[in-house]
Amino acid sequence: MIIDGTVSSKKTDLLISKYAELLNSGISASKILVLVQNSTLKNSFIEKTLEKLTVNATEK
């Protein structure tokens, strides 16, 4: 899946929701590739994703 859009179009929020949905459905994080622009965005992505997880996140 490729998410494309203009600045402030909630691309990251959509990506976080979809990623958490995949993890919550039982797909292993090691089977999913997520690319973010820099380490600041990476850390924010991880924090926001962990908030949405309903499964035991052993890969935290």
N, C-alpha and C positions, 0 to 999 in steps of 0.2 A: 504494500500500500504506500502510495506517495501522497503526502499532504502538502498542498501548495495554496498560497493565498497572500493577500496583501498584509502589510504591517497592521497589527492590532486586530486581526481577523480570528483570533482565538485558535490558531493552529496548534499551539502547545497544549491548550486545554483539551482539544479533541484527541491529540496524540496520547496524553496522559490517561484519558478515559478509556481509549481503545486498548492501550497497553495493560492497564489494570483489569479490564474486562477479559483479556486473553489470559493473564496470570490467574485470575479468579476462576476461570473455566478449567484450569488444570494444566495449561501449557507451560512448559518449563521456560524460565527466563533465558536459559542458555540456547534456546531455539529461536529467539527473537532478536533481531538487530535493530537498535535504535541509534540514530546519529543526531547529535546536538551540536550547536555551533561552537560552544566553548565550555570550560569547566564550571563557570558560574551557572550557566544554564543547566548543565548536567546535574549539579548539586540540587538545584531547585526542582528539576524533573524528578529526581530520586525522592526527595522529601514529599512532594505532592503525590507521587505514585504510592508511596507507603501509606499515606493517609487514606487512600481509596481501596487498599487491599482488604479482602475479607478472609483470605486464606492465610495459613501459617507461612510467613515469609522466611524460610530458612536461609535464603541467599542474601539477607540484609547485610 
